[in-house]
Amino acid sequence: MLDEAILERRLATIEQEVANLKRTSETNSLSGNWLDKLIGSISDKSAFQEALEYGREFRQADKPNDEGCEQA
């Protein structure tokens, strides 16, 4: 079993990493609109359009098919 000193060091490391993640998360959330960061980041318009179409088809495939269902 691990001794107490090793556990204390590991716990201190984890606490430091959590603090760093919190600080990074807060900084990112305060930096403005996420869309402003995204605009202009896509250089291949045809690939982007293809990805949009793929996403649309994927969402449509997930919707229930109303054909064959009779309404009362």
C-alpha positions as CSV (number, residue, x, y, z in Angstrom):
1,M,0.0,0.0,0.0
2,L,1.2,3.6,-0.7
3,D,2.6,5.5,2.2
4,E,1.0,8.7,3.5
5,A,3.7,11.0,2.0
6,I,3.1,9.7,-1.5
7,L,-0.7,10.1,-1.1
8,E,-0.2,13.6,0.2
9,R,2.0,14.5,-2.9
10,R,-0.5,13.0,-5.3
11,L,-3.4,14.8,-3.7
12,A,-1.6,18.1,-3.8
13,T,-0.8,17.5,-7.5
14,I,-4.5,16.8,-8.2
15,E,-5.6,19.9,-6.3
16,Q,-3.2,22.0,-8.2
17,E,-4.4,20.6,-11.6
18,V,-8.0,21.2,-10.6
19,A,-7.2,24.8,-9.7
20,N,-5.5,25.3,-13.1
21,L,-8.5,23.8,-14.9
22,K,-10.9,26.1,-13.1
23,R,-8.7,29.1,-13.8
24,T,-8.5,28.2,-17.5
25,S,-12.2,27.6,-17.7
26,E,-13.0,30.9,-16.1
27,T,-10.6,32.7,-18.4
28,N,-12.2,31.1,-21.5
29,S,-15.7,31.8,-20.4
30,L,-14.9,35.5,-19.8
31,S,-13.2,36.0,-23.2
32,G,-16.4,36.7,-25.1
33,N,-18.7,35.1,-27.6
34,W,-17.6,31.6,-28.7
35,L,-18.9,32.4,-32.2
36,D,-16.4,35.3,-32.5
37,K,-13.6,32.8,-32.0
38,L,-15.0,30.4,-34.6
39,I,-15.7,32.9,-37.4
40,G,-13.0,32.7,-40.1
41,S,-11.4,29.5,-38.7
42,I,-12.8,27.4,-41.5
43,S,-10.8,27.7,-44.6
44,D,-12.2,24.9,-46.7
45,K,-15.8,26.0,-47.5
46,S,-16.7,22.9,-49.5
47,A,-15.6,20.6,-46.6
48,F,-17.6,22.7,-44.2
49,Q,-20.7,22.5,-46.4
50,E,-20.2,18.7,-46.6
51,A,-19.9,18.5,-42.8
52,L,-23.1,20.5,-42.4
53,E,-25.0,18.2,-44.9
54,Y,-23.7,15.1,-43.1
55,G,-24.9,16.6,-39.7
56,R,-28.3,17.4,-41.3
57,E,-28.7,13.9,-42.7
58,F,-27.7,12.4,-39.3
59,R,-30.3,14.4,-37.4
60,Q,-33.0,13.6,-40.0
61,A,-32.2,9.8,-39.7
62,D,-32.8,10.1,-36.0
63,K,-36.3,11.5,-36.4
64,P,-39.2,9.1,-36.2
65,N,-40.8,8.1,-39.5
66,D,-44.4,9.3,-39.6
67,E,-45.3,7.2,-42.6
68,G,-47.6,4.3,-41.9
69,C,-48.9,5.9,-38.7
70,E,-52.5,6.7,-38.8
71,Q,-54.0,9.6,-36.9
72,A,-57.3,9.2,-35.1
